[in-house]
Amino acid sequence: MAKSKAAPLNAGLLVRKGEAAPSSSEPDASNTTEAPMPKGTKNTVAVTVRLDQERYHRLVGYGTRFMPRRTNQEILVAALDAFLNNAK
């Protein structure tokens, strides 16, 4: 599989300190539920999920739309909670 070429970095991408503004294409945060994330590992169980590259890149891209960024784990836990709540 051929690697795609990275976009070139140029001066147009630079912003002076204090002049940065949030992106205008933010997702609707009112539609998401905040899943309480356990702190530490004492009461958690590790689960591994294997994703193809397309799903992985979409997951990472979705997480970067939030400020602060949502981790893959936060997104997957919220999705799992929504799925299990609808499966009753």
Beta strands, then each sheet from edge to edge (+ up, - down):
end
